[in-house]
Amino acid sequence: MARLLADGRPLSSLRVLLQTERPVLAPGCYDALGARLIEEAAFSAVYMTGFGTAAGRLGRPDVGLLTMSEMVDNARRIVDAVQLPVIADADTGYGNAINVIRTVQEFERAGVAAIHLEDQVMPKKCGHMEGKQVIPGREMVEKVRAAVDARRSADFLVIARTDAAAVEGLDAAIARGHAYREAGADVLFVEAPRSDQEIAAVAAAFPDIPLLFNYAEGGKTPPIEMDRLRELGYALVIFPISTLLAATAAMRRVLARIRADGTPTMALDELPRFQEFLEFIGLAEIRELERRYGTEEADK
């Protein structure tokens, strides 16, 4: 039986989506609950954010503190929670080209549809922070080649990200993008253009390969309308911190209410009802399994 999206459409591979749905919108999540909310909202893909994973798992900034196994473990939980293609942040690949081979194998085994690899020096930093450094372009070319060779399925996409614009300038970043494309990257990701003109220059430089746009609120890239991104031909748009920031704001509000009043009573109208939440996270499915396998009787 074919897997279906939340709105009843058949699940497609990310490669197919990039050919048929421009741009593909992939909100970010840092846990399985967030992924289910993205699916409920009828998006076609999920993005596992490294920034959010670091904040959610460690309460720390995205500065290379998480290991490959921790990121893969989080990706696996997200994949298992939804029927959507999951795009995962794989940082620098956690080492050289040989390490990248294992990174690709582990993420592919976890069931993700795509990973993006960046050309930063490890320990890396969030793409919208200061103080980034990049490895030589030739070294990254070999990492991209290794990633492409390591995958088992052509449906697993390798997204090559360059952070060189902040270090070497936009022209150098575009040159790196061409080299990464020649190495076999399926999608290119030029991180942190600083103006509409730079966003357009990136699009003009790569008319024949899918481009990823990173919509990071408050980051170095200015806000831009979706119609403009569509006009420029961007194929994939990720929103890595929208849900993280929204969750932080909502938790602050309810905690302030509890602190002020001693109870959450005055905040209840803003919250999902308990039974509604149980249904959303799949209690009905568990009850059906209990009936099917007789565990309700066994527990009595």
C-alpha positions as CSV (number, residue, x, y, z in Angstrom):
1,M,0.0,0.0,0.0
2,A,1.4,3.4,-1.0
3,R,2.3,5.8,1.8
4,L,0.3,9.0,1.8
5,L,0.8,12.5,2.8
6,A,-1.4,14.1,5.5
7,D,-3.7,15.6,2.9
8,G,-4.2,12.2,1.1
9,R,-1.6,12.7,-1.7
10,P,0.8,9.9,-2.4
11,L,4.2,10.2,-0.9
12,S,6.9,11.1,-3.5
13,S,10.6,11.0,-3.3
14,L,12.2,14.3,-2.7
15,R,13.8,14.1,-6.1
16,V,10.3,13.8,-7.7
17,L,9.0,16.7,-5.5
18,L,11.8,18.9,-6.7
19,Q,10.8,18.3,-10.3
20,T,7.0,18.8,-9.7
21,E,6.5,21.2,-6.8
22,R,8.5,24.4,-7.0
23,P,9.5,25.5,-4.5
24,V,9.2,22.6,-2.0
25,L,8.7,24.1,1.4
26,A,10.3,22.3,4.3
27,P,9.8,23.7,7.8
28,G,12.3,22.8,10.4
29,C,11.8,20.6,13.4
30,Y,14.1,19.4,16.1
31,D,12.1,16.5,17.4
32,A,9.4,14.0,16.3
33,L,6.5,16.0,17.7
34,G,7.5,19.0,15.6
35,A,7.7,16.7,12.6
36,R,4.2,15.5,13.2
37,L,2.9,19.1,13.4
38,I,4.6,19.8,10.0
39,E,2.9,16.8,8.5
40,E,-0.4,17.8,10.0
41,A,-0.1,21.2,8.4
42,A,0.1,19.4,5.0
43,F,3.7,20.3,4.0
44,S,5.4,18.0,1.6
45,A,8.8,17.7,3.4
46,V,10.4,18.1,6.8
47,Y,13.8,19.6,7.6
48,M,15.7,18.4,10.6
49,T,17.5,21.5,11.7
50,G,21.0,21.3,13.2
51,F,20.5,24.6,15.0
52,G,17.3,23.4,16.5
53,T,18.7,20.0,17.4
54,A,21.6,21.6,19.3
55,A,19.2,23.9,21.1
56,G,16.6,21.2,21.8
57,R,19.0,18.4,22.9
58,L,21.7,20.4,24.5
59,G,20.3,23.8,25.2
60,R,23.3,25.2,23.4
61,P,24.1,27.0,20.2
62,D,24.9,25.4,16.9
63,V,28.7,25.4,17.2
64,G,29.6,21.8,16.3
65,L,28.9,20.3,19.7
66,L,26.7,17.4,18.5
67,T,28.2,14.2,17.1
68,M,27.3,12.3,14.0
69,S,25.6,9.6,16.0
70,E,23.5,12.1,17.9
71,M,22.3,13.8,14.7
72,V,21.5,10.4,13.1
73,D,19.6,9.3,16.1
74,N,17.5,12.4,16.0
75,A,16.9,12.0,12.3
76,R,15.8,8.4,12.8
77,R,13.2,9.4,15.4
78,I,11.9,12.1,13.1
79,V,11.7,9.8,10.1
80,D,9.9,7.2,12.1
81,A,7.3,9.8,13.2
82,V,6.1,10.9,9.8
83,Q,5.3,9.8,6.2
84,L,7.2,12.8,4.7
85,P,10.6,13.0,3.1
86,V,13.1,14.2,5.7
87,I,16.0,16.5,4.9
88,A,18.7,16.4,7.5
89,D,21.5,18.7,8.4
90,A,24.7,16.6,8.4
91,D,27.1,19.5,9.3
92,T,30.5,19.0,7.8
93,G,30.1,15.2,7.4
94,Y,32.1,14.9,10.7
95,G,35.5,14.6,9.3
96,N,37.2,14.0,5.9
97,A,36.0,12.3,2.8
98,I,36.3,8.9,4.5
99,N,34.2,10.0,7.4
100,V,31.6,11.4,5.0
101,I,31.2,7.9,3.6
102,R,30.0,6.6,6.9
103,T,27.9,9.7,7.5
104,V,26.0,9.1,4.3
105,Q,25.5,5.4,5.1
106,E,24.2,6.1,8.6
107,F,21.8,8.8,7.5
108,E,20.6,6.7,4.6
109,R,20.0,3.8,6.9
110,A,18.0,6.1,9.2
111,G,15.6,6.7,6.2
112,V,16.3,10.3,5.5
113,A,15.7,11.6,1.9
114,A,18.6,14.0,1.8
115,I,21.4,15.5,3.8
116,H,23.3,18.7,3.3
117,L,27.1,18.9,3.8
118,E,28.9,22.1,4.3
119,D,32.5,23.3,3.6
120,Q,33.2,24.8,7.0
121,V,36.2,23.9,9.2
122,M,35.1,21.7,12.1
123,P,34.0,22.7,14.7
124,K,31.5,24.5,12.5
125,K,29.2,27.3,13.3
126,C,25.6,28.2,12.4
127,G,25.7,29.7,8.9
128,H,24.4,33.0,10.2
129,M,27.0,33.5,12.9
130,E,30.3,35.4,12.7
131,G,33.7,33.7,12.7
132,K,33.2,30.9,10.2
133,Q,36.1,29.3,8.4
134,V,36.0,27.2,5.3
135,I,38.1,24.3,4.1
136,P,39.8,24.4,0.7
137,G,37.4,24.0,-2.2
138,R,39.2,20.9,-3.5
139,E,38.9,19.2,-0.2
140,M,35.1,19.8,-0.2
141,V,34.9,18.5,-3.8
142,E,36.4,15.2,-2.6
143,K,33.8,15.1,0.2
144,V,31.0,15.6,-2.2
145,R,32.3,12.9,-4.5
146,A,32.6,10.5,-1.6
147,A,29.0,11.3,-0.5
148,V,27.6,10.6,-4.0
149,D,29.6,7.4,-4.3
150,A,28.6,6.2,-0.8
151,R,24.8,6.3,-1.3
152,R,22.9,3.2,-2.2
153,S,19.8,4.8,-3.7
154,A,19.6,7.5,-6.3
155,D,16.6,8.8,-4.4
156,F,19.0,9.8,-1.6
157,L,20.0,13.4,-2.4
158,V,23.3,15.0,-1.6
159,I,23.0,18.8,-1.0
160,A,26.3,20.7,-1.1
161,R,26.4,23.8,1.0
162,T,29.0,26.5,0.8
163,D,29.6,29.0,3.6
164,A,32.3,30.8,1.6
165,A,30.3,33.9,0.9
166,A,31.0,35.2,4.4
167,V,34.7,34.3,4.2
168,E,35.9,34.7,0.6
169,G,33.0,36.6,-1.0
170,L,30.0,35.7,-3.1
171,D,32.0,35.1,-6.4
172,A,34.1,32.6,-4.6
173,A,31.1,30.9,-3.1
174,I,29.5,30.7,-6.6
175,A,32.7,29.2,-8.0
176,R,32.7,26.6,-5.2
177,G,29.1,25.8,-6.1
178,H,30.0,25.0,-9.7
179,A,32.8,22.8,-8.5
180,Y,30.5,20.9,-6.1
181,R,28.0,20.5,-8.9
182,E,30.7,19.0,-11.1
183,A,31.5,16.6,-8.2
184,G,27.9,15.3,-8.3
185,A,25.9,17.3,-5.9
186,D,22.1,17.0,-6.5
187,V,21.2,20.4,-4.9
188,L,23.3,23.5,-4.2
189,F,23.0,25.6,-1.0
190,V,24.8,28.9,-1.0
191,E,24.5,30.0,2.6
192,A,23.7,33.5,3.9
193,P,23.5,35.9,0.8
194,R,23.1,39.4,2.3
195,S,20.8,41.1,-0.1
196,D,18.1,40.6,-2.8
197,Q,20.8,41.2,-5.4
198,E,23.0,38.4,-4.0
199,I,20.0,36.1,-3.8
200,A,19.3,36.8,-7.4
201,A,23.0,36.4,-8.4
202,V,23.1,33.0,-6.9
203,A,19.9,32.0,-8.8
204,A,21.4,33.4,-12.1
205,A,24.6,31.5,-11.6
206,F,22.9,28.1,-11.4
207,P,19.9,27.9,-13.8
208,D,20.2,24.2,-14.3
209,I,20.5,22.7,-10.8
210,P,18.0,22.8,-7.9
211,L,18.9,25.5,-5.4
212,L,18.1,25.6,-1.7
213,F,17.2,28.8,0.1
214,N,17.6,29.1,3.8
215,Y,14.9,31.3,5.4
216,A,16.4,32.0,8.8
217,E,14.5,34.7,10.7
218,G,16.8,37.3,12.0
219,G,19.9,35.9,10.2
220,K,22.1,37.6,7.7
221,T,19.8,37.0,4.7
222,P,17.0,39.6,4.5
223,P,13.4,38.6,4.5
224,I,12.1,37.9,1.0
225,E,8.7,37.1,-0.4
226,M,7.9,33.6,-1.6
227,D,6.8,35.0,-5.0
228,R,10.3,36.4,-5.5
229,L,11.9,33.1,-4.6
230,R,9.6,31.3,-7.0
231,E,10.4,33.9,-9.7
232,L,14.1,33.3,-9.2
233,G,13.6,29.6,-9.5
234,Y,14.6,28.3,-6.1
235,A,13.6,24.7,-5.8
236,L,13.7,24.1,-2.0
237,V,13.1,26.5,0.9
238,I,13.9,25.5,4.5
239,F,12.7,27.3,7.6
240,P,15.1,26.0,10.2
241,I,14.2,28.0,13.3
242,S,10.5,29.1,12.8
243,T,9.1,26.3,15.0
244,L,11.9,26.6,17.5
245,L,11.4,30.3,18.0
246,A,7.6,29.8,18.2
247,A,7.9,27.0,20.8
248,T,10.3,29.1,22.8
249,A,7.8,32.1,22.8
250,A,4.9,29.9,23.7
251,M,6.7,28.1,26.6
252,R,7.9,31.5,28.0
253,R,4.3,32.7,28.0
254,V,2.9,29.7,29.9
255,L,5.7,29.6,32.3
256,A,5.3,33.3,33.1
257,R,1.6,32.7,33.7
258,I,2.3,29.8,36.1
259,R,4.9,31.9,37.9
260,A,2.5,34.8,38.3
261,D,-0.6,32.9,39.2
262,G,0.7,29.6,40.7
263,T,-1.3,27.6,38.2
264,P,-1.7,27.5,34.3
265,T,-5.5,28.1,34.6
266,M,-5.4,31.5,32.9
267,A,-3.4,30.1,30.0
268,L,-5.7,27.1,29.3
269,D,-7.6,28.8,26.5
270,E,-4.3,29.1,24.5
271,L,-3.4,25.4,24.9
272,P,-4.6,22.3,23.1
273,R,-7.0,20.2,25.1
274,F,-5.5,17.1,26.8
275,Q,-7.7,14.6,24.8
276,E,-7.1,16.5,21.6
277,F,-3.4,16.2,22.1
278,L,-3.6,12.5,22.9
279,E,-5.4,11.9,19.7
280,F,-2.9,14.0,17.8
281,I,0.1,11.9,19.0
282,G,-1.7,8.7,18.1
283,L,-3.5,7.3,21.2
284,A,-6.3,5.9,18.9
285,E,-3.7,3.9,17.0
286,I,-2.3,2.4,20.2
287,R,-5.8,1.5,21.4
288,E,-6.5,-0.2,18.1
289,L,-3.2,-2.2,18.5
290,E,-4.2,-3.1,22.1
291,R,-7.5,-4.5,20.8
292,R,-5.8,-6.3,18.0
293,Y,-3.3,-8.0,20.1
294,G,-5.2,-8.5,23.3
295,T,-2.9,-6.4,25.5
296,E,-5.9,-4.7,27.2
297,E,-7.0,-8.1,28.7
298,A,-3.4,-9.0,29.5
299,D,-2.9,-5.8,31.5
300,K,-6.0,-6.4,33.7
